[in-house]
């Protein structure tokens, strides 16, 4: 399937935001928000050739909403937003910072043999039940470490049972 270009995802985002503005529940999250740079492409790890975008919305520099939009169909999958103007959603962490901090905590001066896979990845699992909490896939030596965008790191994803 074809991955939709950024301008098409932006058009969908604007349509979704206009729709959310009709709901008093979403006013704090989207009323004065602007789209953050480019959307983040995420690959579904459990489906072949399946991708989605995470689009971040900010108000006065603060993350106030995120949307998951299917990269193939351009349909909204999931939305998350603040309820009060005093709230904020956390920024996604830098995977390099997480690897560096873990290496220092383990007594390693500088991580070696580290390679970041280009796209974020996600699949339903116990470690992440939300499309908006994907993982950075990091190769350290010969194993993959999954670093969730909030900074939690996992050596495997638990996909048995409900995720």
Secondary structure, 3 states (H helix, E strand, C coil): CCCCCHHHHHHHHHHHHHHHCCCHHHHHHHCCCEECCCCEEEEECCCCCCEEEEEEEEECCEEEEEEEEECCCCCEEEEEECCCCCCCECCCCCHHHHHHHHHHHCCCCCCCCEEEEEEEEECCECCECCCCCCEEEEEECCEEEEEECCCCEECCCCCCCCC
